[in-house]
């Protein structure tokens, strides 16, 4: 083993150990550095030396040293590190202007190609070139994902930080292209390390420990997650599904550990009741757009008797949208709801809402079918996700989730979005092209 390889291996080992410890302020920093990073000059010097390297092994060795330092900083230090990247290692505008001028002045095909490459290089921020080095390190991809999560947690982000966020997102879209992702089935035989992360990452319906998780891994359940080869034990996004007979319309039954099991061979419907993004640093990276389609295609092959693929989804924005309607609104359909609109805190149980059932269902249908943002997208973000994926609104379900969170979101109502393999593409094109909301007639009949 030569000296450079030995140095590289030792440095990568320290970086890997620091990452796995989630070091925070634990461990010693190089002389002159403290966790809150009041003096940025040593970091600036290290970044400069890293970017100046032409030997890829040396460059990654320096990058690993920077990563080890970053992991040992506190919250203030990390913010200062990221602000430095954003301010001092953004695109050099004069260099871009010079590259543009050189390209415009080129007269031969050879010169055009050469100056085009120089322009492409000038448009790539040095911060991105630095972070790209981590893609060749063990835990390096996860490091960049977590670094972006740190960046997005900084309050009152400067325009430079917003620009850095966008550039890292662009980098990650390439790294996490759908062609690189692996779809894995998740069951009780899956490693404990992965299952533990599902408990941590579940964002729709909290998993109340291992007993609850085991119920969600029963033989009539089907759960899937995307993984990246550089993050083999880290789910990126996962979906929880149940095999049932008929269209499920009550969440408590799906989550009830004492509910009778469905024979998978007798099931005619797959219901997806939770989709959770696991990595905050991948916000805005379109992973979920492909997940359900891939799962539907896989289940249709493994269980050909399934006739329906649908979700039982929250209507996250309905209650807040309804309560935000102007008090002096002249909409006739709101008048029967005036007591509820004037004092919503008095209506928090199924029994108290029952007198308003038909009116709330009608307003909910209006919200799903007609409430739009200025850009033409539907108001509800969960609905937008499913319509963009080619689903249609199949049914609005009264008191499908009477829990406190269900009441808070949509007065206990939930919605089924159906994925019909024969119409996914046309529904997708109609929604994104003209804003058309695909739906079953029973939904518009509520209006």
C-alpha positions as CSV (number, residue, x, y, z in Angstrom):
1,X,0.0,0.0,0.0
2,X,1.5,3.4,-1.0
3,X,1.6,6.4,1.3
4,X,-1.2,8.3,-0.5
5,X,-3.6,5.3,-0.3
6,X,-2.8,4.8,3.4
7,X,-3.5,8.5,4.2
8,X,-6.7,8.3,2.2
9,X,-7.9,5.1,4.0
10,X,-7.2,6.6,7.4
11,X,-9.0,9.8,6.6
12,X,-12.0,8.1,5.2
13,X,-12.1,5.9,8.3
14,X,-12.2,8.9,10.5
15,X,-14.9,10.5,8.4
16,X,-17.0,7.3,8.4
17,X,-16.7,7.0,12.2
18,X,-17.6,10.6,12.8
19,X,-20.6,10.2,10.5
20,X,-21.9,7.1,12.2
21,X,-21.5,8.7,15.6
22,X,-23.5,11.7,14.4
23,X,-20.7,13.5,16.1
24,X,-22.2,16.9,16.8
25,X,-19.7,18.6,19.1
26,X,-18.1,15.3,20.2
27,X,-14.5,14.6,19.2
28,X,-11.7,17.0,18.9
29,X,-11.4,19.6,16.1
30,X,-8.1,20.6,14.5
31,X,-6.2,23.3,16.3
32,X,-7.7,26.8,15.9
33,X,-11.2,25.5,15.3
34,X,-14.1,25.5,17.8
35,X,-17.6,24.0,17.3
36,X,-19.2,27.4,16.7
37,X,-16.6,28.3,14.0
38,X,-16.1,32.0,14.8
39,X,-13.0,32.1,12.5
40,X,-13.8,31.0,9.0
41,X,-10.3,31.5,7.6
42,X,-9.0,28.0,8.4
43,X,-12.1,26.5,6.6
44,X,-11.7,28.8,3.6
45,X,-8.0,27.7,3.4
46,X,-9.0,24.0,3.5
47,X,-11.7,24.5,0.9
48,X,-9.3,26.3,-1.4
49,X,-6.7,23.5,-1.1
50,X,-9.3,20.9,-1.8
51,X,-10.6,22.6,-4.9
52,X,-7.1,23.2,-6.2
53,X,-6.2,19.5,-6.2
54,X,-5.9,17.7,-9.5
55,X,-5.4,14.3,-8.1
56,X,-8.8,12.8,-7.4
57,X,-7.6,10.7,-4.4
58,X,-6.0,13.7,-2.8
59,X,-9.0,15.9,-3.4
60,X,-11.3,13.3,-1.8
61,X,-9.0,13.0,1.1
62,X,-9.2,16.7,1.8
63,X,-13.0,16.6,1.3
64,X,-13.3,13.8,3.9
65,X,-11.3,16.0,6.3
66,X,-13.7,18.8,5.7
67,X,-16.6,16.5,6.2
68,X,-15.2,15.2,9.5
69,X,-14.8,18.8,10.7
70,X,-18.4,19.7,9.6
71,X,-19.8,16.8,11.6
72,X,-18.2,18.0,14.8
73,X,-19.6,21.6,14.5
74,X,-22.6,22.7,16.5
75,X,-25.7,24.3,14.9
76,X,-24.1,27.8,14.8
77,X,-20.9,26.4,13.3
78,X,-22.7,24.5,10.6
79,X,-24.7,27.6,9.7
80,X,-21.5,29.6,9.4
81,X,-19.9,26.9,7.3
82,X,-22.9,26.8,4.9
83,X,-23.1,30.5,4.7
84,X,-19.4,30.6,3.7
85,X,-20.1,28.0,1.0
86,X,-23.1,30.1,-0.3
87,X,-21.3,33.4,-0.2
88,X,-17.7,32.6,-1.4
89,X,-18.2,29.5,-3.6
90,X,-21.1,30.5,-5.7
91,X,-20.9,31.0,-9.5
92,X,-18.2,33.6,-10.4
93,X,-20.2,36.1,-12.6
94,X,-17.2,37.8,-14.2
95,X,-15.8,34.3,-15.2
96,X,-19.2,33.5,-16.8
97,X,-19.2,36.7,-18.7
98,X,-15.7,36.0,-20.0
99,X,-16.7,32.5,-21.0
100,X,-19.7,33.8,-22.9
101,X,-17.6,36.4,-24.7
102,X,-15.1,33.7,-25.6
103,X,-17.8,31.5,-26.9
104,X,-19.4,34.3,-29.0
105,X,-15.9,35.2,-30.4
106,X,-15.1,31.6,-31.4
107,X,-15.2,31.1,-35.2
108,X,-14.3,27.4,-35.7
109,X,-16.2,24.3,-34.6
110,X,-13.3,23.3,-32.5
111,X,-13.1,26.6,-30.7
112,X,-16.9,26.6,-30.2
113,X,-16.8,23.2,-28.5
114,X,-13.8,24.2,-26.4
115,X,-15.4,27.5,-25.2
116,X,-18.7,25.8,-24.6
117,X,-17.0,23.4,-22.2
118,X,-15.3,26.4,-20.5
119,X,-18.7,28.1,-20.1
120,X,-20.2,24.9,-18.7
121,X,-17.4,24.8,-16.1
122,X,-17.8,28.5,-15.2
123,X,-21.6,27.9,-14.6
124,X,-20.9,25.2,-12.1
125,X,-20.5,26.7,-8.6
126,X,-17.3,25.7,-6.7
127,X,-19.5,24.6,-3.8
128,X,-21.1,22.0,-6.0
129,X,-17.7,20.8,-7.3
130,X,-16.7,20.4,-3.6
131,X,-19.8,18.5,-2.6
132,X,-19.5,16.3,-5.7
133,X,-16.3,14.9,-4.2
134,X,-18.3,13.2,-1.4
135,X,-20.1,11.0,-3.9
136,X,-17.0,8.8,-4.1
137,X,-16.8,8.4,-0.3
138,X,-18.5,5.8,1.9
139,X,-21.3,7.6,3.7
140,X,-20.5,10.6,1.4
141,X,-23.9,10.6,-0.4
142,X,-25.8,10.5,2.9
143,X,-23.5,13.3,4.2
144,X,-24.6,15.6,1.3
145,X,-28.2,14.7,1.8
146,X,-28.0,15.6,5.5
147,X,-26.0,18.7,4.8
148,X,-28.9,20.0,2.6
149,X,-31.3,19.1,5.4
150,X,-29.2,21.3,7.8
151,X,-29.3,24.1,5.2
152,X,-33.0,24.0,4.9
153,X,-33.4,24.2,8.7
154,X,-31.6,27.6,8.8
155,X,-34.2,30.3,9.7
156,X,-34.3,33.4,7.5
157,X,-32.1,32.0,4.8
158,X,-30.2,34.6,2.7
159,X,-30.6,34.7,-1.1
160,X,-27.2,33.1,-1.3
161,X,-28.3,30.2,0.9
162,X,-31.4,29.8,-1.2
163,X,-29.2,29.6,-4.3
164,X,-27.0,27.0,-2.7
165,X,-30.0,24.9,-1.8
166,X,-31.2,25.0,-5.4
167,X,-27.8,24.0,-6.7
168,X,-27.5,21.1,-4.2
169,X,-31.0,20.0,-5.1
170,X,-30.0,20.0,-8.8
171,X,-26.9,17.9,-7.9
172,X,-29.0,15.4,-5.9
173,X,-31.6,15.0,-8.7
174,X,-28.8,13.5,-10.8
175,X,-27.6,11.3,-8.0
176,X,-31.1,10.1,-7.2
177,X,-32.4,9.6,-10.7
178,X,-35.1,6.8,-10.8
179,X,-32.7,4.6,-12.8
180,X,-30.4,4.4,-9.8
181,X,-33.1,3.5,-7.2
182,X,-34.0,0.0,-6.0
183,X,-37.6,-0.9,-5.0
184,X,-37.6,-3.3,-2.1
185,X,-40.4,-5.1,-0.3
186,X,-40.4,-4.4,3.4
187,X,-41.6,-7.1,5.8
188,X,-41.0,-8.5,9.2
189,X,-37.9,-10.3,7.9
190,X,-36.3,-7.0,6.8
191,X,-33.3,-6.0,8.9
192,X,-34.0,-4.4,12.3
193,X,-31.9,-1.4,11.3
194,X,-34.3,-0.6,8.4
195,X,-37.5,-1.4,10.4
196,X,-36.3,0.9,13.2
197,X,-36.0,3.7,10.6
198,X,-39.6,3.1,9.4
199,X,-40.8,3.8,12.9
200,X,-38.7,7.0,13.0
201,X,-39.7,8.2,9.6
202,X,-43.4,7.4,9.5
203,X,-45.0,10.9,8.9
204,X,-48.7,10.2,8.2
205,X,-49.9,7.7,10.9
206,X,-47.4,7.4,13.7
207,X,-46.1,3.8,14.4
208,X,-46.5,3.2,18.1
209,X,-43.6,0.9,18.6
210,X,-42.6,-2.6,17.5
211,X,-46.0,-4.2,18.2
212,X,-47.8,-1.7,16.0
213,X,-45.1,-2.1,13.3
214,X,-45.5,-5.9,13.3
215,X,-49.2,-5.5,12.7
216,X,-48.4,-3.4,9.7
217,X,-46.1,-6.2,8.4
218,X,-48.8,-8.9,8.6
219,X,-49.4,-11.3,5.7
220,X,-52.2,-9.1,4.3
221,X,-49.9,-6.1,4.2
222,X,-47.5,-5.0,1.4
223,X,-44.9,-2.3,2.1
224,X,-42.3,-1.0,-0.2
225,X,-39.4,1.5,-0.1
226,X,-36.9,3.0,-2.5
227,X,-33.2,2.6,-1.7
228,X,-30.1,4.1,-3.2
229,X,-26.9,1.9,-3.7
230,X,-24.8,4.5,-1.8
231,X,-27.4,4.4,1.1
232,X,-28.3,0.7,1.3
233,X,-29.7,0.8,4.8
234,X,-31.5,4.2,4.5
235,X,-35.0,4.1,3.1
236,X,-35.6,7.2,0.9
237,X,-39.4,7.0,0.8
238,X,-41.8,4.2,1.7
239,X,-45.4,3.3,1.2
240,X,-47.6,1.1,3.5
241,X,-50.4,-0.9,1.9
242,X,-53.1,-3.4,2.9
243,X,-54.8,-6.1,0.8
244,X,-58.5,-5.9,1.3
245,X,-61.9,-6.8,-0.2
246,X,-63.6,-3.7,-1.6
247,X,-62.6,-0.1,-1.3
248,X,-61.4,0.6,2.3
249,X,-63.1,3.7,3.8
250,X,-62.2,3.5,7.5
251,X,-58.6,4.1,8.7
252,X,-59.1,2.6,12.2
253,X,-59.8,-0.8,10.7
254,X,-56.6,-0.7,8.7
255,X,-54.6,0.2,11.8
256,X,-56.4,-2.1,14.3
257,X,-54.1,-4.9,15.4
258,X,-57.1,-7.0,16.4
259,X,-58.8,-6.7,13.0
260,X,-59.1,-10.1,11.2
261,X,-56.6,-10.8,8.5
262,X,-57.6,-10.8,4.9
263,X,-56.5,-13.8,2.8
264,X,-54.2,-12.3,0.2
265,X,-55.6,-14.7,-2.4
266,X,-59.1,-13.4,-1.7
267,X,-58.2,-9.7,-1.8
268,X,-59.4,-7.7,-4.8
269,X,-58.0,-4.3,-3.7
270,X,-54.6,-2.9,-2.6
271,X,-55.1,0.2,-0.4
272,X,-52.1,2.5,0.2
273,X,-52.7,4.3,3.5
274,X,-49.3,6.0,4.2
275,X,-46.5,7.4,2.1
276,X,-43.6,8.9,4.0
277,X,-40.5,10.7,2.8
278,X,-37.6,9.7,4.9
279,X,-34.8,12.1,4.0
280,X,-35.4,15.8,4.7
281,X,-32.4,16.6,2.5
282,X,-34.3,15.1,-0.5
283,X,-37.2,17.5,-0.3
284,X,-38.3,18.5,-3.8
285,X,-36.6,15.5,-5.4
286,X,-39.4,13.6,-7.2
287,X,-39.2,10.1,-5.6
288,X,-42.8,9.7,-4.7
289,X,-43.9,10.4,-8.3
290,X,-42.5,7.0,-9.3
291,X,-43.0,5.0,-6.1
292,X,-46.7,4.2,-6.3
293,X,-46.6,3.5,-10.1
294,X,-43.8,1.0,-9.6
295,X,-45.6,-0.6,-6.6
296,X,-48.9,-0.9,-8.6
297,X,-47.0,-2.5,-11.5
298,X,-45.3,-5.0,-9.2
299,X,-48.4,-5.9,-7.3
300,X,-50.4,-6.4,-10.5
301,X,-47.9,-9.0,-11.6
302,X,-47.5,-10.7,-8.2
303,X,-51.3,-10.7,-7.4
304,X,-53.1,-10.7,-10.7
305,X,-56.5,-11.0,-9.0
306,X,-56.3,-7.5,-7.7
307,X,-58.8,-5.3,-9.5
308,X,-58.3,-2.0,-7.8
309,X,-55.3,0.1,-6.5
310,X,-56.2,3.0,-4.4
311,X,-55.2,5.1,-1.4
312,X,-57.0,6.2,1.7
313,X,-55.5,9.6,2.1
314,X,-55.8,12.6,4.4
315,X,-57.3,15.9,3.1
316,X,-54.8,18.0,4.9
317,X,-55.9,21.4,3.9
318,X,-59.7,21.2,4.0
319,X,-60.4,22.4,7.5
320,X,-58.1,25.3,7.4
321,X,-59.4,26.3,3.9
322,X,-63.0,26.1,5.0
323,X,-62.4,28.1,8.2
324,X,-60.6,30.7,6.2
325,X,-63.6,31.5,4.0
326,X,-64.7,35.1,4.6
327,X,-67.3,35.5,7.3
328,X,-69.4,37.7,5.0
329,X,-69.2,35.3,2.1
330,X,-72.5,35.2,0.2
331,X,-72.0,31.5,-0.9
332,X,-75.3,29.8,-0.2
333,X,-73.6,26.4,0.5
334,X,-71.8,27.9,3.5
335,X,-74.8,29.3,5.2
336,X,-75.8,26.0,6.9
337,X,-72.3,25.7,8.3
338,X,-72.4,29.1,9.9
339,X,-72.5,27.8,13.5
340,X,-69.5,25.6,12.8
341,X,-67.6,28.4,11.0
342,X,-68.3,30.9,13.9
343,X,-67.2,28.5,16.7
344,X,-65.3,25.5,15.3
345,X,-63.9,24.5,18.7
346,X,-67.4,23.4,19.7
347,X,-67.4,20.7,17.0
348,X,-64.7,18.2,17.6
349,X,-66.6,14.8,17.8
350,X,-68.4,12.7,15.2
351,X,-71.7,13.2,17.1
352,X,-71.3,17.0,17.1
353,X,-70.6,17.1,13.4
354,X,-73.3,14.6,12.3
355,X,-75.9,17.4,11.7
356,X,-73.5,19.0,9.2
357,X,-72.6,15.8,7.4
358,X,-74.2,16.6,4.0
359,X,-73.0,20.2,4.0
360,X,-69.4,19.3,4.9
361,X,-69.3,16.6,2.3
362,X,-70.5,19.1,-0.3
363,X,-68.0,21.7,0.7
364,X,-65.2,19.0,0.7
365,X,-66.2,18.0,-2.9
366,X,-66.0,21.7,-3.8
367,X,-62.6,21.9,-2.2
368,X,-61.2,18.9,-4.0
369,X,-62.7,19.6,-7.4
370,X,-62.7,23.4,-7.7
371,X,-60.4,25.1,-5.2
372,X,-57.3,26.0,-7.2
373,X,-54.1,28.0,-6.7
374,X,-53.2,30.8,-9.1
375,X,-51.0,28.4,-11.1
376,X,-54.0,26.2,-11.8
377,X,-52.9,23.4,-9.3
378,X,-55.4,22.1,-6.8
379,X,-55.2,23.7,-3.4
380,X,-54.6,20.5,-1.5
381,X,-50.9,19.3,-1.7
382,X,-51.7,15.6,-1.1
383,X,-54.4,15.8,-3.8
384,X,-51.9,17.5,-6.2
385,X,-49.4,14.7,-5.6
386,X,-51.8,12.0,-6.6
387,X,-53.4,13.8,-9.5
388,X,-49.9,14.5,-10.9
389,X,-49.3,10.8,-10.7
390,X,-52.3,10.0,-12.7
391,X,-54.8,9.0,-10.0
392,X,-58.5,10.0,-9.9
393,X,-60.6,11.0,-6.9
394,X,-62.7,7.9,-6.3
395,X,-64.7,8.7,-3.1
396,X,-64.9,11.0,-0.2
397,X,-65.4,9.1,3.1
398,X,-67.2,10.5,6.1
399,X,-65.5,9.9,9.5
400,X,-62.8,7.8,7.9
401,X,-60.4,9.1,10.5
402,X,-62.1,10.3,13.7
403,X,-58.8,10.7,15.6
404,X,-57.7,14.2,16.8
405,X,-55.5,14.6,13.8
406,X,-58.2,13.5,11.4
407,X,-60.6,16.0,12.9
408,X,-58.0,18.7,12.8
409,X,-57.3,18.1,9.1
410,X,-60.7,17.5,7.6
411,X,-63.4,17.0,10.2
412,X,-62.6,13.3,10.1
413,X,-63.0,12.9,6.3
414,X,-60.6,11.1,4.0
415,X,-60.5,10.5,0.3
416,X,-59.7,7.5,-1.9
417,X,-57.5,8.2,-4.9
418,X,-57.6,5.4,-7.5
419,X,-54.8,4.3,-9.7
420,X,-56.2,2.7,-12.8
421,X,-53.4,1.4,-15.0
422,X,-55.4,2.0,-18.2
423,X,-55.9,5.7,-17.4
424,X,-52.9,6.8,-15.3
425,X,-51.1,8.5,-18.3
426,X,-54.2,10.3,-19.6
427,X,-55.2,11.5,-16.2
428,X,-51.7,12.8,-15.6
429,X,-51.6,14.6,-18.9
430,X,-55.1,16.1,-18.4
431,X,-54.2,17.5,-15.0
432,X,-50.8,18.9,-15.8
433,X,-52.0,20.2,-19.2
434,X,-55.3,21.8,-18.5
435,X,-55.9,21.4,-14.7
436,X,-58.6,18.8,-15.2
437,X,-59.3,16.9,-12.0
438,X,-60.2,13.3,-12.8
439,X,-62.9,12.0,-10.5
440,X,-65.7,9.5,-10.2
441,X,-69.3,10.7,-10.6
442,X,-70.1,10.0,-7.0
443,X,-67.8,12.8,-6.0
444,X,-69.3,15.5,-8.3
445,X,-72.7,14.2,-7.2
446,X,-72.0,15.7,-3.8
447,X,-72.0,19.2,-5.2
